[in-house]
């Protein structure tokens, strides 16, 4: 996961092997972004796929 500026906002971008895989839409996005800015590294695991919507479980792997 990385942070990226898009249209004047900072968004959370999921990557897979260096390629953009998508973004995060969640009520906890602001808190997650703050933690990434403070250096926490996260890993996302796909839990379900329905059409273009992919659900992931996110966990911290390094603080």
PyMOL commands that set and color helices and strands:
alter all, ss='L'
color gray80, all
select helices_A, chain A and resi 29-37
alter helices_A, ss='H'
color red, helices_A
select strands_A, chain A and resi 2-6+9-16+19-23+41-50+53-62
alter strands_A, ss='S'
color yellow, strands_A
deselect
rebuild
show_as cartoon
